Amino acid sequence: MSLVLLALFLVMSAFGVPLAVALGLASVAAILLFTSTPIDLLAQSMFSAMNSFLLVAVPLFILVGVLMERGRVAEKLFDFAEAIVGWLPGGLGHVNVASSVIFGGVSGSSVADIASIGAIEIKAMERHGFPKGYAVGMTLCSSTLSSIIPPSILIVIAGSIANASIGTLLVAGLIPGLFIAFMLMVFNHIYAVRHGYNPPTPFNLRLVLTTGIAAILPMLTPVILMAGIVGGYFTPTEAAGIAVLYTLFLSVVLYRTISVRDLPGLFVETARTSGTILFIAATAKLAAWVFTYDGLPAQVAMFLNAISTGPTMALVLIFLFLIVVGMFMDAIAAMFILIPVLLPPAVSIGVDPIHFLIVMVVTLTLGLVTPPVGVCLFAVAQVAKMSIEDVIKGSLAPMSILVAAILALVLFPQLTLTPIRLLGLY
């Protein structure tokens, strides 16, 4: 049954059928052909995938990203990042990475990162002597940080699927995100010094204070969210609602970069994006049901036990598998399908569930920047007005650093687990 589903899905995808539609039709066909399940139960299963209070946080966080993008709040964050690290050797490359870290703490979306500050980052790096291909490559790879740094939409979805603590997962994603950012900045420093790009300038404390004051209110967003979630004052969904109200206050009332007349259009844009995500969730739930019905989790456990020497080796194999999956499938669909299939066998051979979920989220973000379906890859090509081929060429070096950093996270679970243990969350 699973093979029929995969075959139908691949055929429909090859003919350009949208992912969610192809996944849903293939799943329904496999279920009706091989089981006697009433079709109304399939509709109920799809509805149950979307009927989650935790998933309400997803459209709310998407709306926060849209408001930040259209409200030009990202420019204040970029100016602050430039003041902090722009004076270092290769400064604008560091600013590129730091901006994504800060913006990720506000929006939780890689696509919003590129749409909001991608053009600013690329033009600034070019002005300071960096080749355009390298500037685009760094912008593309650093955008993945916005999907890892809390509040991450992907982490919220992963926690919802696995019935794990969202607050614990969000905190667990912080150090991995900062570690990847550090590795990208080390690479950028070496590259800039070797080629003589963007030499250092004097540190300007007054500029740091000025831009910091301008950016302090947007930067309070992740602080409020994480303090409230970790402190138990509100749930992730309630936190997302608070973030929307706070962002509306900043954009509409304080900065006045968005008018009340603009809001209906922004709500429609959010609804379209959210509808796509939830439709993927519904159809992916059917595919996950097929794989579970076929006993795939048990087969995966037997396979991992047979070829791996322990939990680390098993997680490395899963990491390599997820890289391939992420290249051809949307990260959200992949999580809905693969978490029920891979998490139980991984835990059974000793992999920590929180570490597994963070590794899965971080690894699947690679799919955002790799062909053939990487949405960030196409977004940055459009922003930079470059061909996909040229973007890929410029991205190879920073992307290899990205892969190496994620592999280090796989091999050293302490990077993920130590913070949540120190805070008593796990």
C-alpha positions in Angstrom: 0.0 0.0 0.0 2.8 2.4 0.9 4.5 1.7 -2.5 1.3 2.4 -4.4 1.0 5.7 -2.5 4.6 6.7 -3.3 4.3 5.7 -6.9 1.1 7.7 -7.4 2.5 10.7 -5.6 5.7 10.7 -7.7 3.7 10.4 -11.0 1.4 13.2 -10.1 4.3 15.4 -8.9 6.1 14.8 -12.2 3.0 16.2 -14.0 3.0 19.3 -11.9 0.1 18.5 -9.6 0.4 20.6 -6.4 2.1 18.7 -3.5 -0.9 18.7 -1.1 -3.3 17.6 -3.9 -1.0 14.9 -5.1 -0.4 13.6 -1.6 -4.1 13.6 -0.8 -5.2 11.8 -3.9 -2.4 9.2 -3.7 -3.3 8.5 0.0 -7.0 8.3 -0.7 -6.5 6.0 -3.6 -4.2 3.7 -1.6 -6.6 3.5 1.3 -9.6 2.8 -0.8 -7.8 0.1 -2.9 -6.3 -1.8 0.0 -8.6 -1.3 3.0 -12.3 -1.2 3.6 -12.1 2.1 5.5 -15.2 4.2 4.9 -14.5 7.4 3.0 -16.2 9.6 5.6 -13.5 8.5 8.1 -10.9 9.8 5.7 -12.5 13.3 5.9 -12.6 13.0 9.7 -8.9 12.1 9.8 -8.1 15.1 7.6 -10.2 17.4 9.8 -8.5 16.1 13.0 -5.1 17.0 11.6 -6.1 20.6 11.5 -8.3 20.6 14.6 -5.5 21.5 17.0 -5.3 24.4 19.3 -1.5 24.4 19.0 -1.8 24.8 15.2 -3.7 28.0 15.7 -0.3 29.5 16.5 0.8 28.9 12.9 -1.4 31.5 11.1 -0.8 33.9 14.0 3.0 33.7 13.7 2.7 34.0 9.9 0.6 37.2 10.4 3.4 38.5 12.7 5.9 38.0 9.9 3.7 39.7 7.3 3.2 42.7 9.6 6.9 42.9 10.3 7.7 42.8 6.6 5.1 45.3 5.4 5.6 47.5 8.5 9.3 48.0 7.5 10.3 46.9 11.0 13.0 44.7 9.5 15.0 47.8 8.5 15.4 48.9 12.1 16.6 45.4 13.0 19.1 45.4 10.1 20.5 48.8 11.2 21.0 47.5 14.7 22.8 44.4 13.5 25.0 46.5 11.3 26.0 48.7 14.3 26.8 45.6 16.4 28.9 43.5 14.0 29.4 45.7 10.9 32.7 47.0 12.1 34.4 43.6 12.2 36.4 42.2 9.2 33.9 41.1 6.6 31.3 43.1 8.6 28.4 43.1 6.2 28.5 39.3 5.9 28.3 39.1 9.7 25.4 41.7 9.6 23.6 39.4 7.1 23.8 36.5 9.6 23.0 38.6 12.7 20.0 40.2 10.9 18.5 36.7 10.2 19.0 35.7 13.9 17.3 38.9 15.1 14.5 38.8 12.5 14.0 35.0 13.2 13.3 35.9 16.8 10.5 38.1 15.5 8.9 36.3 12.6 9.9 32.6 12.7 9.8 32.4 8.9 12.7 32.1 6.4 10.7 33.3 3.4 9.6 36.4 5.4 13.3 36.9 6.2 14.3 37.0 2.5 11.2 39.1 1.5 11.9 41.7 4.3 15.6 42.1 4.4 17.1 40.0 1.6 17.4 42.9 -0.9 18.9 45.2 1.8 21.5 42.6 2.8 22.6 41.8 -0.8 22.9 45.5 -1.8 24.8 46.4 1.4 27.3 43.5 0.9 27.8 44.5 -2.8 28.5 48.1 -1.7 31.3 46.9 0.6 33.0 44.9 -2.2 31.6 41.4 -1.8 30.8 39.6 -5.1 27.1 39.4 -5.8 27.1 35.6 -5.9 28.6 35.4 -2.5 26.2 38.0 -1.1 23.2 36.1 -2.4 24.6 32.8 -1.1 25.1 34.1 2.4 21.6 35.7 2.3 20.1 32.4 1.2 21.9 30.2 3.8 21.4 32.7 6.7 17.7 32.8 6.0 17.4 29.2 7.4 18.1 30.7 10.8 14.7 32.3 10.9 13.1 28.8 10.8 15.2 27.6 13.7 15.5 30.6 16.1 12.4 30.7 18.4 9.6 31.4 17.8 10.0 29.0 14.9 6.9 28.0 12.9 8.4 24.6 12.0 9.2 23.9 15.7 5.7 24.7 16.7 4.3 22.3 14.0 6.8 19.6 15.0 5.8 19.8 18.6 2.1 19.7 17.7 2.6 16.5 15.7 4.7 14.8 18.3 2.7 16.0 21.3 5.9 17.4 22.8 6.2 20.6 24.9 6.4 23.5 22.5 8.1 25.7 25.1 10.8 23.1 25.7 11.3 22.7 22.0 11.5 26.4 21.3 14.2 26.8 24.0 16.0 23.7 22.7 16.2 25.3 19.2 17.9 28.5 20.4 21.5 27.2 20.9 21.5 25.1 17.6 20.4 28.3 15.8 23.1 30.4 17.4 25.7 27.7 16.8 24.8 27.6 13.0 25.0 31.4 13.0 28.4 31.3 14.6 29.7 28.8 12.1 28.5 30.9 9.2 30.2 34.0 10.7 33.5 32.2 11.2 33.3 31.1 7.5 32.5 34.7 6.4 35.4 36.1 8.5 37.9 33.7 6.9 36.5 34.4 3.4 36.6 38.2 3.8 40.1 38.3 5.3 41.5 36.0 2.6 40.0 38.1 -0.2 40.4 41.5 1.4 36.7 42.3 1.4 35.0 44.7 3.8 38.0 45.6 6.0 37.3 46.5 9.7 36.2 50.0 10.8 36.2 51.6 14.3 33.5 50.5 16.7 30.9 53.2 17.1 29.2 52.9 20.5 26.9 55.9 19.8 25.6 54.2 16.7 24.9 51.0 18.6 22.9 52.9 21.2 21.0 54.9 18.6 20.0 51.9 16.5 19.4 49.8 19.6 16.9 52.3 20.9 15.1 52.4 17.5 15.0 48.5 17.4 14.3 47.8 21.1 10.6 47.5 20.8 10.5 45.0 17.9 13.3 43.0 19.6 11.1 42.7 22.7 8.8 40.5 20.8 10.8 37.2 21.2 11.7 38.2 24.8 8.0 38.5 25.7 7.1 35.3 23.9 9.8 33.1 25.4 9.5 34.5 28.9 5.8 34.0 28.9 6.0 30.5 27.4 8.9 29.2 29.5 7.5 30.9 32.6 4.1 29.2 32.1 2.2 32.4 31.8 0.6 31.6 28.5 0.6 28.8 25.9 2.4 29.1 22.5 -0.9 29.8 20.8 -1.7 32.6 23.3 1.8 33.9 22.9 1.3 34.1 19.1 -1.9 36.1 19.7 -0.1 38.5 22.0 2.7 38.8 19.3 0.1 39.8 16.7 -1.4 42.5 19.0 2.0 43.8 19.8 3.1 43.9 16.2 -0.1 45.6 15.2 0.5 48.2 17.9 4.1 48.8 16.5 3.2 48.9 12.8 -0.2 50.7 12.9 -0.2 52.9 16.0 3.5 53.7 16.9 5.4 53.6 13.6 2.3 54.2 11.3 4.0 52.2 8.5 0.7 50.2 8.0 -2.7 51.9 7.7 -6.0 50.3 8.9 -7.0 50.1 5.2 -4.0 47.8 4.5 -5.0 45.3 7.1 -7.7 43.3 5.1 -5.1 42.6 2.4 -2.6 41.4 4.9 -5.2 39.2 6.6 -6.0 37.7 3.2 -2.3 37.1 2.4 -2.0 35.4 5.8 -5.1 33.2 5.2 -3.8 32.0 1.9 -0.4 31.0 3.3 -2.0 29.4 6.4 -4.6 27.6 4.2 -1.8 26.0 2.1 0.0 24.8 5.3 -3.1 23.4 6.9 -4.2 21.6 3.6 -0.7 20.1 3.5 -1.2 19.0 7.1 -4.5 17.4 6.4 -3.3 15.4 3.4 0.0 14.4 5.0 -2.0 13.0 7.9 -3.6 10.5 5.5 -0.2 9.5 4.1 1.1 9.0 7.7 -1.9 6.8 8.4 -1.0 4.7 5.4 2.6 4.2 6.5 1.6 3.4 10.0 -1.1 0.9 8.8 1.6 -0.8 6.8 3.8 -1.2 9.9 6.5 1.1 8.5 7.6 2.4 12.0 8.4 -1.2 13.1 10.2 -1.9 9.8 12.3 1.3 10.2 13.2 0.3 13.8 14.3 -3.2 12.6 16.4 -1.6 9.8 18.1 0.9 12.1 18.9 -1.8 14.6 20.3 -4.0 11.9 22.7 -1.4 10.3 23.5 1.1 13.1 25.8 0.6 16.1 23.9 2.9 18.4 21.7 6.0 18.6 24.3 8.4 17.1 24.8 6.2 14.0 21.0 5.9 13.6 20.5 9.6 13.8 23.3 10.2 11.2 21.5 7.9 8.9 18.2 9.7 9.5 20.0 13.0 8.9 21.2 11.8 5.5 17.7 10.5 4.7 16.1 13.8 5.7 18.5 15.8 3.5 17.2 13.9 0.5 13.6 14.1 1.5 13.9 17.9 2.1 15.1 18.4 -1.4 11.9 17.0 -2.9 9.2 17.7 -0.3 8.0 20.6 1.7 9.3 20.6 5.3 5.8 20.7 6.8 4.5 17.8 4.7 7.7 15.9 5.5 7.2 16.4 9.2 3.6 15.3 9.2 4.5 12.1 7.3 7.8 11.2 8.9 7.5 12.1 12.6 5.0 9.3 13.2 7.2 7.0 11.2 10.7 7.9 12.4 10.2 9.2 16.0 9.1 5.9 17.7 11.9 3.7 16.2 14.5 6.4 16.9 13.4 6.7 20.5 13.4 2.9 20.8 17.1 2.7 20.0 18.1 5.5 22.4 17.7 8.8 20.5 16.4 11.6 22.7 13.0 12.7 21.4 13.6 16.4 21.8 17.0 16.2 20.1 15.4 14.1 17.3 12.7 16.8 16.7 15.2 19.6 16.6 17.5 17.7 14.3 14.6 17.0 12.0 13.5 20.6 11.9 17.0 21.9 11.3 17.8 19.3 8.7 14.6 19.9 6.8 15.4 23.7 6.6 18.1 22.7 4.1 15.3 21.8 1.7 14.3 25.5 1.8 17.6 26.4 0.1 18.3 23.5 -2.2 16.8 22.6 -5.6 14.4 21.5 -7.0 11.7 22.8 -4.7 13.5 25.2 -2.3 11.1 28.1 -1.8 13.9 30.3 -0.3 16.1 29.5 -3.3 13.5 30.8 -5.7 12.6 33.8 -3.5 16.2 35.0 -3.2 16.7 34.5 -7.0 13.7 36.8 -7.6 14.9 39.4 -5.1 18.5 39.4 -6.5 17.3 39.1 -10.1 19.7 36.2 -10.7 19.3 32.8 -12.4 18.8 29.8 -10.2 22.1 28.4 -11.5 24.1 31.5 -10.4 22.4 31.5 -7.0 23.4 27.8 -6.5 27.0 28.5 -7.5 27.3 31.3 -5.0 25.6 29.2 -2.3 27.8 26.1 -2.5 30.5 27.3 0.0 28.2 28.6 2.8 25.8 25.7 2.2 28.6 23.3 2.9 29.2 25.1 6.2 25.5 24.8 6.9 25.6 21.0 6.4 28.7 20.7 8.6 27.1 22.7 11.4 24.0 20.6 11.3 26.0 17.4 11.3 27.8 18.7 14.5 24.3 19.1 16.1 23.5 15.5 15.2 26.8 14.3 16.8 26.6 16.4 19.9 23.1 16.3 21.5 24.5 18.4 24.4 24.1 21.5 22.2 20.4 20.9 22.1 19.7 19.4 25.5 22.0 21.3 27.9 20.0 24.6 27.9 16.6 23.0 28.6 18.1 20.8 31.4 19.8 23.9 33.0 16.5 25.7 33.0 14.7 22.7 34.5 12.5 22.3 31.4 13.5 18.7 30.7 
